[in-house]
Each structure stands twice: as C-alpha cells, then as structure tokens.
Amino acid sequence: TRGTSPGVLLGTVGYVSPEQVKGQTPDSRSDVFALGTVLYEMVSGRSAFAGDTAPEVLAAILRDEPRALESLQHGVPASVEMVVRRCLAKRPSDRFSSARAVEAALETTLSTLEPSRASGSRAVESRGPYPGLSAFTEADAERFFGREAEVEALWEKLRRARLLAVIGPSGAGKTSLVRAGLVPARPSGWGTIVATPGVAPMRALALALVDELPPDTETMKQLLGFDEPDVAFSMVKKWRETHLEAVLVLDQFEELFTLNPPEVQDRFAALLGRLANEADVHVLLSMRDDFLMQCHDQAPLDQVFEHLTPLASLSEEGMRRALVAPARREGFSFEDDALVD
C-alpha cells in the first residue's frame, strides 16, 4: 500500500490509508491501516469501505467509519473489535505504531479468549505438579514454590509504599509471582484486585472490579461510565473503603504502552497516580524491564522509581524447591538427588 512519493498513490483501492488518499507521505502506520482493512474483511466477510466506483471508495476511506463487526458477524468479541478499530483510525497517530504492535494486541486478545478452553482440557487430564509453559495463576498457589523470600519482601514494601513496580525480563516469572505468590499471601483484612491493561485499560479495570462490588442497579450504572476517570476513581475508592488496606495489581503493565495510544496512556497513568495519592490504594505495576523508562515519561508514575523490585532468576535453592516441592504435593518423588541436579 506504500505510495512512492506525495501525490503518487500505489495500492488496491479499499486498502489504502486516508493519508495516501490525500497524497501525503505514508509510513508503517499506513501499512497498519491496510492490515486493519484485511482483518475487518476476514472477520466480517465484507469490505470495510464500500462504494460502486473507486472515487466513492476513496471518499468512504476519508469520511466513513465501518459498521461494527458485531452487527455483521454475531459473537465477535469486543476486544477484537477494538484492535481492528484502532488499526482503521483515520489519524496515523491513533493507530498502532507497527505490525509488531498489532501482533502483540492480537496475541493478548486471543489469550483472553482461550482460558476456558485450556482449563477444560486440563481438567480431564491427570493433574501434574507443574503448569508447563503457562504462568502460574491464583489457582496454582499451593504448588508455587521457590519465590517465598521475594513474596515476603514485596509485602514488606507494599506496607510502606503506595506506588511501586516489579520489573524483569520477559519470562522471569512476574505474572506467576504476583498471581500465585503475592495475592494468595495477602495479610488478613487486605483486599486485592489484579488486572492487565490490554487494549482498553479502563474497561479491564472495571471487569476486575465488578465481582468486588455489590451487584445493585446503581453499581451497574456506574460501571457503564467507568471510562470517565472520575467515575473510575470513585468506584475503586468505594472498593478500597471496604478493606483495612487494598492493593491494585496491574500485571503485564507494558501493555499500556504497546497497545494504547498516548492519550489513553496519559489518562490511565493519571488515574493510577490519583488512586495511590488520594484514595489510599497501594498500586503495584508488574512489567518488563525494557518498558520501565516509559513510566518516567508519565509524571503520575514517577514514584515507582523509588520502590523498584527487580525480579532475578531463581536461586539454586529456589529452583530446587520449585522442582521438588510441587512434585511431593502431588505424590511424586525423584529417583535420586542427581536427577534433581
């Protein structure tokens, strides 16, 4: 879909970006737009921008918003709709920055659609002591071993700090630490909520909160307006007031930067800062270390640099416990210590 220069349009009508129609210089975000039109057509079976002639199609690209995918194909998840919509944003700055970012968003979306299938298949199998390549979840707390010292140290920090972060490389075990280690070990009287930003961080927070609030009509009405920061703040504060202390965990926090446009990043970061400073909520960010500096660009998140917890690889003793203890709980044993080594 790339144009060779301003004013020169190359590509198939219906798949070119608005800036190309205008004769502007395209970049990688123009390709993202083209990818969005293909994704739209794959899901709905229809072109995103229709017209009887090429000029009508080009006019639609500049002017029209495609019909909602759900209206054309029943059962399309809202998360898929949001990924496609962001690809098809009229302004390049509102789109994903690259195809790699689209890939990450789709992977996140698919992972949220698969757990029920995965849990169903696991249930019919005999229970093994390890989750394999999957991250540990709250349900795996009884077989999560090797990070006891890190969990204890993190709770000590949480008692003192309002905004802090657990950082580490991809695959270090951050999600397992917070979900199977930190949350199940919460002190008496403490409430915890865990959410991942995804492509709609406000909505993700609302979904994490919904089971913690009374299921009355007024609560449901407020949840519908959760995208408004003041509404979100008041509802999280309402949940906080039902506990002695409260921790909001944002796992895979790098998704805020990889899956969302700058204005969403700013709005959500501001909300987290308010929750920590005004609502007496302990906010814990769990994220890849290579995205840490993007928190520095968000003034409300500056406090995380005072309370960082780098998650290193398991110690030798921790790794030994991670191997032996879960197996022992499920009735397995190793033939000898050499095999453990």
Salt bridges, closest charged atoms under 4 A:
GLU19 OE1 - ARG95 NH2 2.80
ASP27 OD2 - ARG29 NH2 2.73
ASP31 OD2 - ARG2 NH2 2.73
ASP64 OD1 - ARG63 NE 2.75
GLU65 OE1 - ARG85 NH1 3.85
GLU70 OE2 - HIS74 ND1 3.18
GLU81 OE2 - ARG85 NE 2.89
ASP94 OD2 - ARG91 NE 2.82
GLU114 OE1 - ARG117 NH1 3.43
GLU138 OE2 - ARG179 NH1 3.67
ASP140 OD1 - ARG122 NH1 3.87
ASP140 OD1 - ARG143 NH2 2.87
GLU142 OE1 - ARG329 NH2 3.01
GLU148 OE2 - ARG321 NH2 2.82
GLU150 OE2 - ARG147 NH1 2.98
GLU156 OE2 - ARG159 NH1 3.20
ASP230 OD1 - ARG274 NH1 2.93
GLU245 OE1 - ARG162 NH1 3.70
GLU245 OE1 - ARG240 NH2 3.79
GLU245 OE1 - HIS282 NE2 2.98
ASP251 OD2 - ARG179 NE 3.47
GLU278 OE1 - ARG274 NE 3.61
ASP280 OD1 - ARG162 NH2 2.52
ASP280 OD2 - ARG240 NH2 2.77
ASP290 OD2 - ARG288 NH2 2.69
GLU306 OE1 - HIS307 NE2 3.87
GLU330 OE2 - ARG127 NE 3.07
ASP341 OD1 - ARG320 NH2 2.60
